[in-house]
Amino acid sequence: MSGGDDHREPVTVWEAQGEVEAQTIRAFLEGQGIPAAIRGEALRTVYGLTMDGLGKVEIQVPAELADEARDLLRRMEAGEFTLADDEDPDLG
């Protein structure tokens, strides 16, 4: 693509090591209202390999939501979405 069409390409906002992490991050973003897709090395699903870059999985979102997704992921890593021990996740 060229010119003004580049903003339509999905943007990678996270690199996961394996399917479980990738699915967790995708679900987190989608739970926050950001559509996300998984793109990655086919070896991860065939052999379950996740060493030295094999099995690396990219989480991609629409370009116009990339900054918001990165902010949410930064906040997630900082522990802002952690439930207290006495909090019920079903009650919010």
PDB file of N, CA, C and O in Angstrom, chain B, residues numbered from 101:
ATOM      1  N   MET B 101       0.833  -1.183   0.000  1.00  0.00           N
ATOM      2  CA  MET B 101       0.000   0.000   0.000  1.00  0.00           C
ATOM      3  C   MET B 101       0.868   1.234   0.000  1.00  0.00           C
ATOM      4  O   MET B 101       2.041   1.188   0.373  1.00  0.00           O
ATOM      5  N   SER B 102       0.295   2.312  -0.413  1.00  0.00           N
ATOM      6  CA  SER B 102       1.076   3.535  -0.443  1.00  0.00           C
ATOM      7  C   SER B 102       0.192   4.711  -0.091  1.00  0.00           C
ATOM      8  O   SER B 102      -1.035   4.619  -0.079  1.00  0.00           O
ATOM      9  N   GLY B 103       0.855   5.823   0.197  1.00  0.00           N
ATOM     10  CA  GLY B 103       0.129   7.055   0.451  1.00  0.00           C
ATOM     11  C   GLY B 103      -0.738   6.984   1.686  1.00  0.00           C
ATOM     12  O   GLY B 103      -0.305   6.493   2.728  1.00  0.00           O
ATOM     13  N   GLY B 104      -1.979   7.479   1.574  1.00  0.00           N
ATOM     14  CA  GLY B 104      -2.880   7.589   2.702  1.00  0.00           C
ATOM     15  C   GLY B 104      -3.510   6.297   3.138  1.00  0.00           C
ATOM     16  O   GLY B 104      -4.254   6.301   4.119  1.00  0.00           O
ATOM     17  N   ASP B 105      -3.261   5.185   2.471  1.00  0.00           N
ATOM     18  CA  ASP B 105      -3.884   3.926   2.854  1.00  0.00           C
ATOM     19  C   ASP B 105      -3.173   3.230   4.011  1.00  0.00           C
ATOM     20  O   ASP B 105      -3.712   2.272   4.564  1.00  0.00           O
ATOM     21  N   ASP B 106      -1.957   3.691   4.399  1.00  0.00           N
ATOM     22  CA  ASP B 106      -1.186   3.014   5.429  1.00  0.00           C
ATOM     23  C   ASP B 106      -1.897   2.982   6.772  1.00  0.00           C
ATOM     24  O   ASP B 106      -1.693   2.044   7.544  1.00  0.00           O
ATOM     25  N   HIS B 107      -2.729   3.980   7.078  1.00  0.00           N
ATOM     26  CA  HIS B 107      -3.389   4.018   8.377  1.00  0.00           C
ATOM     27  C   HIS B 107      -4.416   2.900   8.544  1.00  0.00           C
ATOM     28  O   HIS B 107      -4.902   2.672   9.652  1.00  0.00           O
ATOM     29  N   ARG B 108      -4.744   2.214   7.484  1.00  0.00           N
ATOM     30  CA  ARG B 108      -5.713   1.126   7.558  1.00  0.00           C
ATOM     31  C   ARG B 108      -5.063  -0.203   7.926  1.00  0.00           C
ATOM     32  O   ARG B 108      -5.758  -1.151   8.292  1.00  0.00           O
ATOM     33  N   GLU B 109      -3.757  -0.279   7.833  1.00  0.00           N
ATOM     34  CA  GLU B 109      -3.047  -1.511   8.168  1.00  0.00           C
ATOM     35  C   GLU B 109      -3.085  -1.741   9.681  1.00  0.00           C
ATOM     36  O   GLU B 109      -2.949  -0.790  10.451  1.00  0.00           O
ATOM     37  N   PRO B 110      -3.268  -2.980  10.112  1.00  0.00           N
ATOM     38  CA  PRO B 110      -3.206  -3.261  11.552  1.00  0.00           C
ATOM     39  C   PRO B 110      -1.807  -2.968  12.079  1.00  0.00           C
ATOM     40  O   PRO B 110      -0.822  -3.049  11.345  1.00  0.00           O
ATOM     41  N   VAL B 111      -1.738  -2.634  13.340  1.00  0.00           N
ATOM     42  CA  VAL B 111      -0.487  -2.274  13.991  1.00  0.00           C
ATOM     43  C   VAL B 111      -0.216  -3.262  15.118  1.00  0.00           C
ATOM     44  O   VAL B 111      -1.118  -3.609  15.880  1.00  0.00           O
ATOM     45  N   THR B 112       1.026  -3.710  15.217  1.00  0.00           N
ATOM     46  CA  THR B 112       1.420  -4.608  16.300  1.00  0.00           C
ATOM     47  C   THR B 112       1.616  -3.790  17.572  1.00  0.00           C
ATOM     48  O   THR B 112       2.373  -2.820  17.591  1.00  0.00           O
ATOM     49  N   VAL B 113       0.920  -4.198  18.641  1.00  0.00           N
ATOM     50  CA  VAL B 113       1.027  -3.492  19.917  1.00  0.00           C
ATOM     51  C   VAL B 113       1.623  -4.372  21.013  1.00  0.00           C
ATOM     52  O   VAL B 113       1.915  -3.885  22.106  1.00  0.00           O
ATOM     53  N   TRP B 114       1.809  -5.669  20.730  1.00  0.00           N
ATOM     54  CA  TRP B 114       2.344  -6.588  21.740  1.00  0.00           C
ATOM     55  C   TRP B 114       2.958  -7.779  21.041  1.00  0.00           C
ATOM     56  O   TRP B 114       2.425  -8.253  20.038  1.00  0.00           O
ATOM     57  N   GLU B 115       4.076  -8.270  21.560  1.00  0.00           N
ATOM     58  CA  GLU B 115       4.677  -9.509  21.081  1.00  0.00           C
ATOM     59  C   GLU B 115       4.627 -10.519  22.214  1.00  0.00           C
ATOM     60  O   GLU B 115       5.281 -10.349  23.243  1.00  0.00           O
ATOM     61  N   ALA B 116       3.861 -11.550  22.019  1.00  0.00           N
ATOM     62  CA  ALA B 116       3.684 -12.592  23.036  1.00  0.00           C
ATOM     63  C   ALA B 116       4.597 -13.763  22.728  1.00  0.00           C
ATOM     64  O   ALA B 116       4.975 -13.999  21.580  1.00  0.00           O
ATOM     65  N   GLN B 117       4.938 -14.485  23.773  1.00  0.00           N
ATOM     66  CA  GLN B 117       5.714 -15.712  23.627  1.00  0.00           C
ATOM     67  C   GLN B 117       4.784 -16.897  23.841  1.00  0.00           C
ATOM     68  O   GLN B 117       4.724 -17.463  24.933  1.00  0.00           O
ATOM     69  N   GLY B 118       4.072 -17.261  22.807  1.00  0.00           N
ATOM     70  CA  GLY B 118       3.217 -18.428  22.884  1.00  0.00           C
ATOM     71  C   GLY B 118       1.736 -18.099  22.809  1.00  0.00           C
ATOM     72  O   GLY B 118       1.306 -16.956  22.961  1.00  0.00           O
ATOM     73  N   GLU B 119       0.990 -19.151  22.569  1.00  0.00           N
ATOM     74  CA  GLU B 119      -0.446 -19.040  22.324  1.00  0.00           C
ATOM     75  C   GLU B 119      -1.228 -18.583  23.549  1.00  0.00           C
ATOM     76  O   GLU B 119      -2.146 -17.773  23.424  1.00  0.00           O
ATOM     77  N   VAL B 120      -0.884 -19.083  24.720  1.00  0.00           N
ATOM     78  CA  VAL B 120      -1.640 -18.731  25.927  1.00  0.00           C
ATOM     79  C   VAL B 120      -1.534 -17.240  26.200  1.00  0.00           C
ATOM     80  O   VAL B 120      -2.548 -16.582  26.431  1.00  0.00           O
ATOM     81  N   GLU B 121      -0.331 -16.702  26.177  1.00  0.00           N
ATOM     82  CA  GLU B 121      -0.158 -15.264  26.404  1.00  0.00           C
ATOM     83  C   GLU B 121      -0.870 -14.466  25.319  1.00  0.00           C
ATOM     84  O   GLU B 121      -1.515 -13.460  25.615  1.00  0.00           O
ATOM     85  N   ALA B 122      -0.761 -14.898  24.079  1.00  0.00           N
ATOM     86  CA  ALA B 122      -1.393 -14.185  22.974  1.00  0.00           C
ATOM     87  C   ALA B 122      -2.909 -14.127  23.142  1.00  0.00           C
ATOM     88  O   ALA B 122      -3.518 -13.072  22.965  1.00  0.00           O
ATOM     89  N   GLN B 123      -3.513 -15.260  23.482  1.00  0.00           N
ATOM     90  CA  GLN B 123      -4.962 -15.296  23.667  1.00  0.00           C
ATOM     91  C   GLN B 123      -5.391 -14.442  24.858  1.00  0.00           C
ATOM     92  O   GLN B 123      -6.444 -13.807  24.820  1.00  0.00           O
ATOM     93  N   THR B 124      -4.588 -14.428  25.900  1.00  0.00           N
ATOM     94  CA  THR B 124      -4.893 -13.616  27.083  1.00  0.00           C
ATOM     95  C   THR B 124      -4.873 -12.132  26.742  1.00  0.00           C
ATOM     96  O   THR B 124      -5.776 -11.393  27.136  1.00  0.00           O
ATOM     97  N   ILE B 125      -3.862 -11.695  26.023  1.00  0.00           N
ATOM     98  CA  ILE B 125      -3.749 -10.280  25.647  1.00  0.00           C
ATOM     99  C   ILE B 125      -4.864  -9.902  24.685  1.00  0.00           C
ATOM    100  O   ILE B 125      -5.459  -8.832  24.817  1.00  0.00           O
ATOM    101  N   ARG B 126      -5.149 -10.758  23.729  1.00  0.00           N
ATOM    102  CA  ARG B 126      -6.246 -10.484  22.783  1.00  0.00           C
ATOM    103  C   ARG B 126      -7.557 -10.330  23.533  1.00  0.00           C
ATOM    104  O   ARG B 126      -8.307  -9.386  23.284  1.00  0.00           O
ATOM    105  N   ALA B 127      -7.841 -11.244  24.445  1.00  0.00           N
ATOM    106  CA  ALA B 127      -9.082 -11.185  25.218  1.00  0.00           C
ATOM    107  C   ALA B 127      -9.143  -9.930  26.081  1.00  0.00           C
ATOM    108  O   ALA B 127     -10.201  -9.313  26.211  1.00  0.00           O
ATOM    109  N   PHE B 128      -8.021  -9.554  26.666  1.00  0.00           N
ATOM    110  CA  PHE B 128      -7.982  -8.332  27.477  1.00  0.00           C
ATOM    111  C   PHE B 128      -8.346  -7.116  26.634  1.00  0.00           C
ATOM    112  O   PHE B 128      -9.200  -6.317  27.020  1.00  0.00           O
ATOM    113  N   LEU B 129      -7.692  -6.978  25.475  1.00  0.00           N
ATOM    114  CA  LEU B 129      -7.976  -5.829  24.615  1.00  0.00           C
ATOM    115  C   LEU B 129      -9.425  -5.828  24.139  1.00  0.00           C
ATOM    116  O   LEU B 129     -10.080  -4.786  24.145  1.00  0.00           O
ATOM    117  N   GLU B 130      -9.923  -6.979  23.732  1.00  0.00           N
ATOM    118  CA  GLU B 130     -11.304  -7.049  23.264  1.00  0.00           C
ATOM    119  C   GLU B 130     -12.277  -6.754  24.393  1.00  0.00           C
ATOM    120  O   GLU B 130     -13.340  -6.180  24.157  1.00  0.00           O
ATOM    121  N   GLY B 131     -11.932  -7.135  25.609  1.00  0.00           N
ATOM    122  CA  GLY B 131     -12.750  -6.817  26.769  1.00  0.00           C
ATOM    123  C   GLY B 131     -12.793  -5.333  27.058  1.00  0.00           C
ATOM    124  O   GLY B 131     -13.719  -4.840  27.701  1.00  0.00           O
ATOM    125  N   GLN B 132     -11.782  -4.621  26.578  1.00  0.00           N
ATOM    126  CA  GLN B 132     -11.721  -3.167  26.737  1.00  0.00           C
ATOM    127  C   GLN B 132     -12.301  -2.448  25.519  1.00  0.00           C
ATOM    128  O   GLN B 132     -12.229  -1.223  25.421  1.00  0.00           O
ATOM    129  N   GLY B 133     -12.876  -3.217  24.595  1.00  0.00           N
ATOM    130  CA  GLY B 133     -13.523  -2.628  23.427  1.00  0.00           C
ATOM    131  C   GLY B 133     -12.616  -2.399  22.232  1.00  0.00           C
ATOM    132  O   GLY B 133     -12.987  -1.683  21.302  1.00  0.00           O
ATOM    133  N   ILE B 134     -11.434  -2.996  22.245  1.00  0.00           N
ATOM    134  CA  ILE B 134     -10.494  -2.832  21.128  1.00  0.00           C
ATOM    135  C   ILE B 134     -10.392  -4.151  20.377  1.00  0.00           C
ATOM    136  O   ILE B 134      -9.918  -5.140  20.935  1.00  0.00           O
ATOM    137  N   PRO B 135     -10.830  -4.185  19.109  1.00  0.00           N
ATOM    138  CA  PRO B 135     -10.700  -5.420  18.335  1.00  0.00           C
ATOM    139  C   PRO B 135      -9.222  -5.768  18.146  1.00  0.00           C
ATOM    140  O   PRO B 135      -8.405  -4.898  17.844  1.00  0.00           O
ATOM    141  N   ALA B 136      -8.894  -7.028  18.326  1.00  0.00           N
ATOM    142  CA  ALA B 136      -7.502  -7.461  18.228  1.00  0.00           C
ATOM    143  C   ALA B 136      -7.417  -8.758  17.449  1.00  0.00           C
ATOM    144  O   ALA B 136      -8.331  -9.582  17.472  1.00  0.00           O
ATOM    145  N   ALA B 137      -6.303  -8.920  16.762  1.00  0.00           N
ATOM    146  CA  ALA B 137      -6.055 -10.125  15.985  1.00  0.00           C
ATOM    147  C   ALA B 137      -4.683 -10.671  16.344  1.00  0.00           C
ATOM    148  O   ALA B 137      -3.783  -9.933  16.747  1.00  0.00           O
ATOM    149  N   ILE B 138      -4.547 -11.974  16.189  1.00  0.00           N
ATOM    150  CA  ILE B 138      -3.281 -12.644  16.459  1.00  0.00           C
ATOM    151  C   ILE B 138      -2.624 -12.987  15.139  1.00  0.00           C
ATOM    152  O   ILE B 138      -3.249 -13.547  14.240  1.00  0.00           O
ATOM    153  N   ARG B 139      -1.350 -12.639  15.041  1.00  0.00           N
ATOM    154  CA  ARG B 139      -0.571 -12.956  13.834  1.00  0.00           C
ATOM    155  C   ARG B 139       0.755 -13.505  14.308  1.00  0.00           C
ATOM    156  O   ARG B 139       1.438 -12.883  15.121  1.00  0.00           O
ATOM    157  N   GLY B 140       1.123 -14.678  13.797  1.00  0.00           N
ATOM    158  CA  GLY B 140       2.388 -15.194  14.287  1.00  0.00           C
ATOM    159  C   GLY B 140       2.884 -16.418  13.568  1.00  0.00           C
ATOM    160  O   GLY B 140       2.313 -16.900  12.589  1.00  0.00           O
ATOM    161  N   GLU B 141       3.954 -16.880  14.098  1.00  0.00           N
ATOM    162  CA  GLU B 141       4.686 -18.033  13.585  1.00  0.00           C
ATOM    163  C   GLU B 141       3.822 -19.288  13.668  1.00  0.00           C
ATOM    164  O   GLU B 141       3.284 -19.609  14.728  1.00  0.00           O
ATOM    165  N   ALA B 142       3.695 -19.976  12.577  1.00  0.00           N
ATOM    166  CA  ALA B 142       2.863 -21.188  12.526  1.00  0.00           C
ATOM    167  C   ALA B 142       3.411 -22.302  13.411  1.00  0.00           C
ATOM    168  O   ALA B 142       2.647 -23.164  13.846  1.00  0.00           O
ATOM    169  N   LEU B 143       4.702 -22.308  13.688  1.00  0.00           N
ATOM    170  CA  LEU B 143       5.280 -23.361  14.516  1.00  0.00           C
ATOM    171  C   LEU B 143       4.676 -23.392  15.916  1.00  0.00           C
ATOM    172  O   LEU B 143       4.678 -24.435  16.571  1.00  0.00           O
ATOM    173  N   ARG B 144       4.157 -22.246  16.381  1.00  0.00           N
ATOM    174  CA  ARG B 144       3.602 -22.208  17.728  1.00  0.00           C
ATOM    175  C   ARG B 144       2.394 -23.119  17.853  1.00  0.00           C
ATOM    176  O   ARG B 144       2.169 -23.708  18.910  1.00  0.00           O
ATOM    177  N   THR B 145       1.606 -23.243  16.775  1.00  0.00           N
ATOM    178  CA  THR B 145       0.411 -24.071  16.857  1.00  0.00           C
ATOM    179  C   THR B 145       0.684 -25.509  16.466  1.00  0.00           C
ATOM    180  O   THR B 145      -0.007 -26.417  16.928  1.00  0.00           O
ATOM    181  N   VAL B 146       1.674 -25.730  15.626  1.00  0.00           N
ATOM    182  CA  VAL B 146       1.989 -27.086  15.186  1.00  0.00           C
ATOM    183  C   VAL B 146       2.819 -27.829  16.233  1.00  0.00           C
ATOM    184  O   VAL B 146       2.531 -28.978  16.569  1.00  0.00           O
ATOM    185  N   TYR B 147       3.861 -27.152  16.748  1.00  0.00           N
ATOM    186  CA  TYR B 147       4.792 -27.814  17.656  1.00  0.00           C
ATOM    187  C   TYR B 147       4.817 -27.225  19.067  1.00  0.00           C
ATOM    188  O   TYR B 147       5.411 -27.812  19.971  1.00  0.00           O
ATOM    189  N   GLY B 148       4.183 -26.080  19.258  1.00  0.00           N
ATOM    190  CA  GLY B 148       4.204 -25.440  20.571  1.00  0.00           C
ATOM    191  C   GLY B 148       5.544 -24.830  20.923  1.00  0.00           C
ATOM    192  O   GLY B 148       5.833 -24.618  22.101  1.00  0.00           O
ATOM    193  N   LEU B 149       6.369 -24.542  19.929  1.00  0.00           N
ATOM    194  CA  LEU B 149       7.690 -23.976  20.184  1.00  0.00           C
ATOM    195  C   LEU B 149       7.593 -22.493  20.519  1.00  0.00           C
ATOM    196  O   LEU B 149       6.855 -21.747  19.877  1.00  0.00           O
ATOM    197  N   THR B 150       8.352 -22.073  21.539  1.00  0.00           N
ATOM    198  CA  THR B 150       8.375 -20.662  21.911  1.00  0.00           C
ATOM    199  C   THR B 150       9.776 -20.210  22.318  1.00  0.00           C
ATOM    200  O   THR B 150       9.906 -19.345  23.184  1.00  0.00           O
ATOM    201  N   MET B 151      10.813 -20.765  21.726  1.00  0.00           N
ATOM    202  CA  MET B 151      12.165 -20.378  22.115  1.00  0.00           C
ATOM    203  C   MET B 151      12.860 -19.598  21.014  1.00  0.00           C
ATOM    204  O   MET B 151      12.638 -19.833  19.826  1.00  0.00           O
ATOM    205  N   ASP B 152      13.702 -18.669  21.429  1.00  0.00           N
ATOM    206  CA  ASP B 152      14.515 -17.869  20.505  1.00  0.00           C
ATOM    207  C   ASP B 152      13.704 -17.276  19.356  1.00  0.00           C
ATOM    208  O   ASP B 152      14.145 -17.292  18.207  1.00  0.00           O
ATOM    209  N   GLY B 153      12.541 -16.761  19.661  1.00  0.00           N
ATOM    210  CA  GLY B 153      11.730 -16.133  18.627  1.00  0.00           C
ATOM    211  C   GLY B 153      10.785 -17.062  17.909  1.00  0.00           C
ATOM    212  O   GLY B 153       9.820 -16.607  17.296  1.00  0.00           O
ATOM    213  N   LEU B 154      11.041 -18.359  17.970  1.00  0.00           N
ATOM    214  CA  LEU B 154      10.090 -19.307  17.384  1.00  0.00           C
ATOM    215  C   LEU B 154       8.849 -19.307  18.253  1.00  0.00           C
ATOM    216  O   LEU B 154       8.943 -19.405  19.477  1.00  0.00           O
ATOM    217  N   GLY B 155       7.724 -19.201  17.647  1.00  0.00           N
ATOM    218  CA  GLY B 155       6.484 -19.154  18.407  1.00  0.00           C
ATOM    219  C   GLY B 155       6.075 -17.763  18.805  1.00  0.00           C
ATOM    220  O   GLY B 155       5.056 -17.578  19.470  1.00  0.00           O
ATOM    221  N   LYS B 156       6.869 -16.764  18.401  1.00  0.00           N
ATOM    222  CA  LYS B 156       6.515 -15.386  18.712  1.00  0.00           C
ATOM    223  C   LYS B 156       5.193 -15.054  18.043  1.00  0.00           C
ATOM    224  O   LYS B 156       4.959 -15.413  16.889  1.00  0.00           O
ATOM    225  N   VAL B 157       4.338 -14.369  18.777  1.00  0.00           N
ATOM    226  CA  VAL B 157       3.011 -14.037  18.284  1.00  0.00           C
ATOM    227  C   VAL B 157       2.801 -12.537  18.425  1.00  0.00           C
ATOM    228  O   VAL B 157       3.059 -11.964  19.483  1.00  0.00           O
ATOM    229  N   GLU B 158       2.335 -11.909  17.360  1.00  0.00           N
ATOM    230  CA  GLU B 158       2.049 -10.474  17.407  1.00  0.00           C
ATOM    231  C   GLU B 158       0.564 -10.258  17.636  1.00  0.00           C
ATOM    232  O   GLU B 158      -0.271 -10.924  17.025  1.00  0.00           O
ATOM    233  N   ILE B 159       0.242  -9.327  18.516  1.00  0.00           N
ATOM    234  CA  ILE B 159      -1.131  -8.902  18.724  1.00  0.00           C
ATOM    235  C   ILE B 159      -1.286  -7.598  17.963  1.00  0.00           C
ATOM    236  O   ILE B 159      -0.565  -6.632  18.214  1.00  0.00           O
ATOM    237  N   GLN B 160      -2.230  -7.576  17.034  1.00  0.00           N
ATOM    238  CA  GLN B 160      -2.433  -6.407  16.192  1.00  0.00           C
ATOM    239  C   GLN B 160      -3.822  -5.828  16.395  1.00  0.00           C
ATOM    240  O   GLN B 160      -4.797  -6.543  16.629  1.00  0.00           O
ATOM    241  N   VAL B 161      -3.876  -4.494  16.295  1.00  0.00           N
ATOM    242  CA  VAL B 161      -5.136  -3.765  16.435  1.00  0.00           C
ATOM    243  C   VAL B 161      -5.232  -2.766  15.285  1.00  0.00           C
ATOM    244  O   VAL B 161      -4.232  -2.478  14.628  1.00  0.00           O
ATOM    245  N   PRO B 162      -6.438  -2.235  15.037  1.00  0.00           N
ATOM    246  CA  PRO B 162      -6.551  -1.191  14.021  1.00  0.00           C
ATOM    247  C   PRO B 162      -5.636  -0.006  14.380  1.00  0.00           C
ATOM    248  O   PRO B 162      -5.510   0.360  15.548  1.00  0.00           O
ATOM    249  N   ALA B 163      -5.015   0.572  13.379  1.00  0.00           N
ATOM    250  CA  ALA B 163      -4.036   1.639  13.601  1.00  0.00           C
ATOM    251  C   ALA B 163      -4.595   2.783  14.429  1.00  0.00           C
ATOM    252  O   ALA B 163      -3.893   3.357  15.260  1.00  0.00           O
ATOM    253  N   GLU B 164      -5.861   3.112  14.201  1.00  0.00           N
ATOM    254  CA  GLU B 164      -6.436   4.263  14.911  1.00  0.00           C
ATOM    255  C   GLU B 164      -6.657   3.977  16.401  1.00  0.00           C
ATOM    256  O   GLU B 164      -6.932   4.898  17.170  1.00  0.00           O
ATOM    257  N   LEU B 165      -6.541   2.710  16.814  1.00  0.00           N
ATOM    258  CA  LEU B 165      -6.703   2.345  18.224  1.00  0.00           C
ATOM    259  C   LEU B 165      -5.394   1.912  18.875  1.00  0.00           C
ATOM    260  O   LEU B 165      -5.384   1.509  20.038  1.00  0.00           O
ATOM    261  N   ALA B 166      -4.296   1.991  18.138  1.00  0.00           N
ATOM    262  CA  ALA B 166      -3.014   1.488  18.632  1.00  0.00           C
ATOM    263  C   ALA B 166      -2.542   2.226  19.876  1.00  0.00           C
ATOM    264  O   ALA B 166      -2.077   1.586  20.819  1.00  0.00           O
ATOM    265  N   ASP B 167      -2.645   3.548  19.909  1.00  0.00           N
ATOM    266  CA  ASP B 167      -2.192   4.296  21.088  1.00  0.00           C
ATOM    267  C   ASP B 167      -3.002   3.930  22.323  1.00  0.00           C
ATOM    268  O   ASP B 167      -2.446   3.758  23.407  1.00  0.00           O
ATOM    269  N   GLU B 168      -4.311   3.811  22.160  1.00  0.00           N
ATOM    270  CA  GLU B 168      -5.172   3.423  23.278  1.00  0.00           C
ATOM    271  C   GLU B 168      -4.828   2.015  23.754  1.00  0.00           C
ATOM    272  O   GLU B 168      -4.771   1.763  24.958  1.00  0.00           O
ATOM    273  N   ALA B 169      -4.599   1.097  22.814  1.00  0.00           N
ATOM    274  CA  ALA B 169      -4.244  -0.280  23.175  1.00  0.00           C
ATOM    275  C   ALA B 169      -2.926  -0.322  23.928  1.00  0.00           C
ATOM    276  O   ALA B 169      -2.810  -1.014  24.939  1.00  0.00           O
ATOM    277  N   ARG B 170      -1.935   0.411  23.447  1.00  0.00           N
ATOM    278  CA  ARG B 170      -0.626   0.440  24.129  1.00  0.00           C
ATOM    279  C   ARG B 170      -0.756   1.005  25.540  1.00  0.00           C
ATOM    280  O   ARG B 170      -0.115   0.517  26.470  1.00  0.00           O
ATOM    281  N   ASP B 171      -1.589   2.040  25.697  1.00  0.00           N
ATOM    282  CA  ASP B 171      -1.797   2.622  27.021  1.00  0.00           C
ATOM    283  C   ASP B 171      -2.444   1.598  27.952  1.00  0.00           C
ATOM    284  O   ASP B 171      -2.018   1.450  29.098  1.00  0.00           O
ATOM    285  N   LEU B 172      -3.462   0.893  27.473  1.00  0.00           N
ATOM    286  CA  LEU B 172      -4.106  -0.141  28.282  1.00  0.00           C
ATOM    287  C   LEU B 172      -3.127  -1.245  28.669  1.00  0.00           C
ATOM    288  O   LEU B 172      -3.134  -1.717  29.806  1.00  0.00           O
ATOM    289  N   LEU B 173      -2.291  -1.651  27.730  1.00  0.00           N
ATOM    290  CA  LEU B 173      -1.310  -2.708  28.014  1.00  0.00           C
ATOM    291  C   LEU B 173      -0.262  -2.227  29.012  1.00  0.00           C
ATOM    292  O   LEU B 173       0.169  -2.989  29.876  1.00  0.00           O
ATOM    293  N   ARG B 174       0.146  -0.974  28.896  1.00  0.00           N
ATOM    294  CA  ARG B 174       1.096  -0.405  29.870  1.00  0.00           C
ATOM    295  C   ARG B 174       0.476  -0.406  31.264  1.00  0.00           C
ATOM    296  O   ARG B 174       1.122  -0.781  32.242  1.00  0.00           O
ATOM    297  N   ARG B 175      -0.774   0.014  31.342  1.00  0.00           N
ATOM    298  CA  ARG B 175      -1.482   0.041  32.621  1.00  0.00           C
ATOM    299  C   ARG B 175      -1.690  -1.369  33.175  1.00  0.00           C
ATOM    300  O   ARG B 175      -1.611  -1.587  34.384  1.00  0.00           O
ATOM    301  N   MET B 176      -1.954  -2.316  32.284  1.00  0.00           N
ATOM    302  CA  MET B 176      -2.102  -3.710  32.706  1.00  0.00           C
ATOM    303  C   MET B 176      -0.800  -4.205  33.332  1.00  0.00           C
ATOM    304  O   MET B 176      -0.815  -4.825  34.395  1.00  0.00           O
ATOM    305  N   GLU B 177       0.315  -3.934  32.679  1.00  0.00           N
ATOM    306  CA  GLU B 177       1.611  -4.362  33.199  1.00  0.00           C
ATOM    307  C   GLU B 177       1.921  -3.717  34.541  1.00  0.00           C
ATOM    308  O   GLU B 177       2.602  -4.314  35.375  1.00  0.00           O
ATOM    309  N   ALA B 178       1.421  -2.490  34.756  1.00  0.00           N
ATOM    310  CA  ALA B 178       1.639  -1.772  36.010  1.00  0.00           C
ATOM    311  C   ALA B 178       0.726  -2.281  37.124  1.00  0.00           C
ATOM    312  O   ALA B 178       0.860  -1.859  38.273  1.00  0.00           O
ATOM    313  N   GLY B 179      -0.201  -3.184  36.796  1.00  0.00           N
ATOM    314  CA  GLY B 179      -1.064  -3.770  37.804  1.00  0.00           C
ATOM    315  C   GLY B 179      -2.349  -3.014  38.075  1.00  0.00           C
ATOM    316  O   GLY B 179      -3.020  -3.281  39.072  1.00  0.00           O
ATOM    317  N   GLU B 180      -2.706  -2.075  37.211  1.00  0.00           N
ATOM    318  CA  GLU B 180      -3.904  -1.272  37.447  1.00  0.00           C
ATOM    319  C   GLU B 180      -5.195  -2.065  37.307  1.00  0.00           C
ATOM    320  O   GLU B 180      -6.240  -1.604  37.766  1.00  0.00           O
ATOM    321  N   PHE B 181      -5.160  -3.221  36.701  1.00  0.00           N
ATOM    322  CA  PHE B 181      -6.373  -4.006  36.489  1.00  0.00           C
ATOM    323  C   PHE B 181      -6.429  -5.238  37.396  1.00  0.00           C
ATOM    324  O   PHE B 181      -7.226  -6.146  37.161  1.00  0.00           O
ATOM    325  N   THR B 182      -5.596  -5.269  38.415  1.00  0.00           N
ATOM    326  CA  THR B 182      -5.548  -6.399  39.326  1.00  0.00           C
ATOM    327  C   THR B 182      -6.702  -6.318  40.321  1.00  0.00           C
ATOM    328  O   THR B 182      -6.978  -5.256  40.880  1.00  0.00           O
ATOM    329  N   LEU B 183      -7.371  -7.445  40.533  1.00  0.00           N
ATOM    330  CA  LEU B 183      -8.451  -7.513  41.508  1.00  0.00           C
ATOM    331  C   LEU B 183      -7.884  -7.685  42.908  1.00  0.00           C
ATOM    332  O   LEU B 183      -6.887  -8.380  43.104  1.00  0.00           O
ATOM    333  N   ALA B 184      -8.523  -7.051  43.873  1.00  0.00           N
ATOM    334  CA  ALA B 184      -8.154  -7.262  45.265  1.00  0.00           C
ATOM    335  C   ALA B 184      -8.564  -8.688  45.652  1.00  0.00           C
ATOM    336  O   ALA B 184      -9.429  -9.288  45.014  1.00  0.00           O
ATOM    337  N   ASP B 185      -7.939  -9.215  46.691  1.00  0.00           N
ATOM    338  CA  ASP B 185      -8.222 -10.582  47.116  1.00  0.00           C
ATOM    339  C   ASP B 185      -9.689 -10.820  47.437  1.00  0.00           C
ATOM    340  O   ASP B 185     -10.200 -11.922  47.238  1.00  0.00           O
ATOM    341  N   ASP B 186     -10.368  -9.791  47.931  1.00  0.00           N
ATOM    342  CA  ASP B 186     -11.770  -9.962  48.322  1.00  0.00           C
ATOM    343  C   ASP B 186     -12.758  -9.499  47.258  1.00  0.00           C
ATOM    344  O   ASP B 186     -13.960  -9.445  47.517  1.00  0.00           O
ATOM    345  N   GLU B 187     -12.266  -9.164  46.061  1.00  0.00           N
ATOM    346  CA  GLU B 187     -13.123  -8.670  44.984  1.00  0.00           C
ATOM    347  C   GLU B 187     -13.645  -9.831  44.133  1.00  0.00           C
ATOM    348  O   GLU B 187     -12.903 -10.763  43.823  1.00  0.00           O
ATOM    349  N   ASP B 188     -14.906  -9.768  43.765  1.00  0.00           N
ATOM    350  CA  ASP B 188     -15.536 -10.783  42.928  1.00  0.00           C
ATOM    351  C   ASP B 188     -15.524 -10.303  41.493  1.00  0.00           C
ATOM    352  O   ASP B 188     -16.169  -9.298  41.192  1.00  0.00           O
ATOM    353  N   PRO B 189     -14.808 -10.985  40.574  1.00  0.00           N
ATOM    354  CA  PRO B 189     -14.719 -10.517  39.183  1.00  0.00           C
ATOM    355  C   PRO B 189     -16.071 -10.474  38.470  1.00  0.00           C
ATOM    356  O   PRO B 189     -16.239  -9.727  37.506  1.00  0.00           O
ATOM    357  N   ASP B 190     -17.031 -11.268  38.937  1.00  0.00           N
ATOM    358  CA  ASP B 190     -18.350 -11.276  38.296  1.00  0.00           C
ATOM    359  C   ASP B 190     -19.201 -10.082  38.704  1.00  0.00           C
ATOM    360  O   ASP B 190     -20.176  -9.754  38.027  1.00  0.00           O
ATOM    361  N   LEU B 191     -18.844  -9.439  39.789  1.00  0.00           N
ATOM    362  CA  LEU B 191     -19.624  -8.295  40.271  1.00  0.00           C
ATOM    363  C   LEU B 191     -19.058  -6.954  39.838  1.00  0.00           C
ATOM    364  O   LEU B 191     -19.711  -5.923  40.000  1.00  0.00           O
ATOM    365  N   GLY B 192     -17.824  -6.960  39.278  1.00  0.00           N
ATOM    366  CA  GLY B 192     -17.205  -5.733  38.783  1.00  0.00           C
ATOM    367  C   GLY B 192     -16.714  -4.870  39.801  1.00  0.00           C
ATOM    368  O   GLY B 192     -16.172  -3.806  39.500  1.00  0.00           O
TER     369      GLY B 192
END
